[in-house]
Amino acid sequence: MTKIWDQAPHNAFTDLARHDGRWHVAFREGSAHVSPDGKIRVIRSKKGVQWEPWLLLERAGDDLRDPKLSVNPNGDLVLLAAAARPSGHQTMMWTLPNAVPKPVADLNYWLWRIAWRGREAFGIGYRTSKDQRGVRLYKFNGAEFVSWVDDLNVDGYPNESAIRFRGDGTAIALLRRDPGNGMVGVAKPPYREWTWHETNARVGGPNFIALPDGRFVAAVRLYDGAQRTSLCWFEPEKAALTEFLKLPSSGDSSYAGMAVDGRELLVSYYSSHEGKTAIYLARVNWK
């Protein structure tokens, strides 16, 4: 594990992607965990050892939060983030390095993370209004994100999520739900009908990835005992998460980006275990 950035008072909420021969890590810089001055910083590195600043995205009056990176079918690096305002939350999308964002999804539905399948992308947006809760599935149709399933019918307060696809097209979703345990959703194309099961753990900032051998690894914040960022074997069929590695972390932490690099699993995350919230990169041999 290596600290790769700590220059802002609060550095948090990461994601990781490989693009154009470089690793990119995106995260929020601000004066606190929640503050009106949130900006999105993107740093990059050829080998993941020495990192350089690349982009700083900011919008007057917006607290930009929780950036997510992906590479679209055209080979462009895409960034999603939420603009938090007194009037609500609006998800914004940038095609990098173009710094002109456009709003996507519905106001007060936070489109958390997307996954590409061919030229389509899918992601779960959660309702941010305190008096109304719910999650819906969005689909990118080549021009815009449209509501594909208006209500995924998950009780409690469902929110942060990740979707991945198996080789046969089956969609798997790992969903945070407060204050209860997380939920696992499964759907076959065209992803109109979902089946949900409760997991065995409460999770925060869920993300997961398929290893070359077909196993799923999830990076989550765990709450049993001390809060921490951990890697877990994720078995969707059993709705089970089994912790196998606690990353150096505690307290305000998690929100990981994940990528496979040969025999190593790269994990970006943030933590406050050294006092100040900072951005870290872990390398884990998955063999």
C-alpha positions in Angstrom: 0.0 0.0 0.0 1.3 3.5 -1.0 0.0 6.9 -0.3 -0.3 8.7 -3.6 -2.0 12.0 -2.7 -2.9 14.1 0.4 -2.6 17.7 -0.7 -6.1 18.9 0.1 -7.5 19.1 3.6 -9.8 16.2 2.8 -9.0 13.7 -0.1 -11.6 11.0 -0.7 -14.0 8.9 -2.9 -11.7 7.4 -5.5 -11.9 5.5 -8.8 -9.3 4.0 -11.0 -9.1 3.3 -14.8 -6.4 2.4 -17.4 -6.6 4.6 -20.5 -4.1 5.7 -23.2 -1.2 3.7 -21.6 -1.6 5.3 -18.2 -3.3 4.7 -14.9 -5.8 7.4 -13.8 -7.1 7.9 -10.3 -10.0 10.4 -9.7 -11.1 11.6 -6.3 -12.7 14.5 -4.5 -10.8 17.3 -2.9 -12.5 19.5 -0.3 -12.2 21.1 3.1 -14.2 18.3 4.8 -16.2 15.1 4.1 -19.2 17.3 3.3 -18.4 20.9 2.3 -19.5 23.2 -0.5 -16.1 23.4 -2.1 -15.7 19.9 -3.5 -13.6 19.6 -6.7 -12.6 16.6 -8.7 -8.9 15.9 -9.1 -7.5 13.4 -11.6 -3.9 12.2 -11.4 -2.2 9.8 -13.7 0.9 7.5 -13.9 2.5 5.3 -16.5 3.3 2.5 -14.1 1.3 3.3 -11.0 4.4 4.4 -9.1 5.0 8.1 -9.7 1.9 10.2 -10.0 1.3 13.6 -11.6 -1.6 16.0 -11.5 -3.6 15.9 -14.7 -7.0 17.6 -14.3 -8.9 19.6 -11.7 -12.6 19.9 -12.4 -14.7 22.5 -10.5 -17.9 24.3 -10.9 -18.9 27.5 -9.1 -21.6 26.8 -6.5 -21.3 23.0 -6.9 -19.9 20.4 -4.5 -18.6 17.8 -6.9 -18.6 14.4 -5.4 -17.7 10.7 -5.9 -16.2 10.6 -9.4 -16.4 7.4 -11.3 -14.2 6.5 -14.4 -15.0 4.3 -17.3 -13.9 3.9 -20.9 -16.6 4.1 -23.5 -16.9 2.1 -26.8 -15.2 4.9 -28.7 -12.1 4.6 -26.4 -12.8 7.8 -24.5 -12.2 8.2 -20.8 -15.6 9.2 -19.2 -16.1 10.6 -15.7 -19.3 10.7 -13.8 -19.8 12.8 -10.6 -22.6 14.3 -8.7 -23.0 18.1 -8.3 -24.5 18.7 -4.9 -26.4 22.0 -4.6 -28.9 23.5 -2.2 -31.6 22.6 -4.7 -30.5 19.0 -4.9 -28.2 16.6 -6.7 -27.5 16.4 -10.4 -25.2 13.8 -12.0 -22.8 15.2 -14.5 -20.7 13.5 -17.2 -17.4 14.6 -18.7 -15.5 13.1 -21.7 -11.9 13.7 -20.6 -9.9 15.8 -21.1 -12.8 17.9 -22.3 -13.8 19.9 -19.2 -17.3 20.8 -20.3 -19.8 18.5 -18.5 -23.4 17.7 -19.3 -26.2 16.7 -16.9 -27.3 13.1 -17.1 -30.2 11.2 -15.5 -32.9 12.9 -13.4 -32.5 15.6 -10.9 -32.2 14.1 -7.4 -31.4 10.6 -8.8 -27.7 10.1 -8.2 -26.4 7.9 -11.0 -23.6 6.3 -9.0 -21.5 4.1 -11.3 -22.0 2.8 -14.8 -20.9 -0.4 -16.6 -20.6 -0.8 -20.3 -21.8 -3.8 -22.3 -21.1 -3.2 -26.0 -22.3 0.3 -26.9 -24.8 0.4 -24.0 -24.2 1.3 -20.4 -26.2 0.6 -17.3 -26.2 2.1 -13.8 -28.4 2.5 -10.8 -29.5 5.9 -9.7 -30.7 6.5 -6.1 -33.1 9.1 -5.0 -31.5 11.7 -2.8 -34.7 13.4 -1.4 -34.9 12.7 2.3 -38.7 12.3 2.2 -38.6 9.8 -0.7 -36.3 6.9 -1.3 -35.8 4.5 -4.1 -33.5 3.3 -6.9 -34.0 3.1 -10.6 -32.0 1.6 -13.5 -30.6 3.9 -16.2 -29.6 2.8 -19.7 -27.3 4.8 -22.0 -28.9 4.6 -25.5 -26.0 6.2 -27.4 -27.1 9.7 -26.8 -28.4 10.0 -23.3 -29.2 8.1 -20.1 -32.9 7.1 -19.9 -34.8 5.4 -17.1 -34.9 1.7 -18.0 -36.6 0.4 -14.8 -38.3 3.3 -12.9 -38.4 1.4 -9.5 -36.2 -1.5 -8.7 -38.3 -2.2 -5.5 -35.6 -2.4 -2.9 -36.8 -1.4 0.6 -35.1 0.7 3.2 -32.6 3.3 2.0 -30.8 1.8 -1.1 -28.1 4.0 -2.5 -24.5 3.3 -3.7 -24.0 0.5 -6.2 -21.9 -1.3 -8.8 -23.0 -3.4 -11.8 -20.9 -6.0 -13.6 -21.7 -8.4 -16.4 -21.0 -12.1 -16.8 -19.9 -13.5 -20.1 -23.5 -14.7 -20.9 -24.8 -11.1 -20.3 -26.2 -11.7 -16.9 -26.1 -8.4 -14.8 -24.9 -8.6 -11.2 -25.5 -5.6 -8.9 -24.1 -5.0 -5.4 -26.1 -2.3 -3.6 -25.6 -0.5 -0.3 -28.7 -0.3 1.8 -28.9 1.6 5.1 -29.1 0.9 7.9 -29.3 -2.8 6.9 -27.2 -5.2 5.0 -26.4 -4.8 1.4 -28.4 -6.3 -1.5 -27.4 -8.4 -4.5 -29.4 -8.1 -7.7 -29.4 -10.4 -10.7 -31.0 -9.8 -14.1 -30.9 -11.3 -17.6 -31.0 -9.2 -20.7 -32.8 -6.9 -21.4 -32.5 -6.2 -17.6 -36.2 -5.3 -17.0 -36.7 -8.0 -14.3 -34.4 -8.1 -11.2 -34.2 -10.6 -8.4 -32.9 -9.2 -5.1 -31.4 -11.0 -2.0 -29.9 -9.6 1.2 -26.2 -10.1 1.7 -24.5 -11.2 5.0 -22.9 -7.8 5.6 -23.5 -4.1 5.8 -21.4 -2.4 3.2 -20.4 1.1 2.1 -18.9 2.3 -1.2 -19.4 -1.0 -2.9 -17.4 -2.0 -5.9 -16.4 -5.3 -7.4 -14.5 -6.8 -10.3 -14.2 -10.1 -12.1 -10.7 -11.8 -11.9 -9.4 -13.6 -15.0 -10.3 -16.9 -13.3 -14.0 -15.8 -13.1 -14.1 -15.1 -9.3 -15.5 -11.8 -8.1 -13.6 -9.6 -5.6 -15.4 -6.8 -3.9 -13.9 -3.7 -2.2 -16.2 -2.4 0.5 -16.4 -0.5 3.8 -17.3 -3.0 6.5 -19.0 -1.9 9.7 -18.8 -5.0 12.0 -16.6 -3.8 14.8 -14.2 -1.0 13.6 -15.0 0.5 10.2 -12.4 -0.5 7.6 -11.8 -0.9 3.9 -11.6 -4.6 3.0 -11.4 -6.9 0.1 -14.0 -9.7 0.1 -14.7 -12.8 -2.1 -18.1 -12.0 -3.5 -20.4 -14.9 -4.4 -23.6 -13.5 -6.0 -25.4 -16.8 -6.1 -25.1 -17.1 -2.3 -25.4 -13.3 -1.7 -22.2 -13.8 0.3 -19.2 -11.6 1.1 -16.2 -13.2 2.8 -13.5 -10.9 3.9 -10.0 -12.0 3.1 -7.9 -8.9 3.4 -8.2 -5.8 5.5 -6.4 -2.9 3.7 -4.6 -0.4 6.0 -7.6 1.8 6.9 -9.9 3.0 9.6 -12.7 5.5 10.2 -13.4 7.7 7.3 -12.4 5.4 4.4 -13.3 3.1 1.5 -14.8 4.1 -1.9 -12.4 2.0 -4.0 -11.5 1.8 -7.6 -10.4 -1.6 -8.9 -8.4 -2.9 -11.9 -6.5 -6.1 -12.8 -2.9 -5.6 -13.9 -1.4 -9.0 -14.8 -1.3 -11.0 -11.6 -2.0 -8.0 -9.4 -5.2 -6.4 -8.4 -4.9 -2.6 -8.1 -7.1 -0.9 -5.6 -7.4 2.8 -5.1 -9.1 4.0 -1.9 -9.0 6.6 0.8 -8.5 6.4 4.5 -7.9 8.4 7.6 -5.9 5.8 9.5 -2.8 8.1 9.4 -4.7 11.1 10.7 -5.5 13.0 7.5 -7.7 11.6 4.9 -5.5 10.6 2.0 -5.5 8.6 -1.3 -3.8 5.2 -1.3 -3.0 2.6 -3.9 -2.8 -1.1 -2.9 -1.4 -3.9 -5.0 -2.6 -7.4 -4.2 -1.4 -10.6 -5.9 -4.6 -12.4 -6.7 -3.1 -15.7 -7.6 
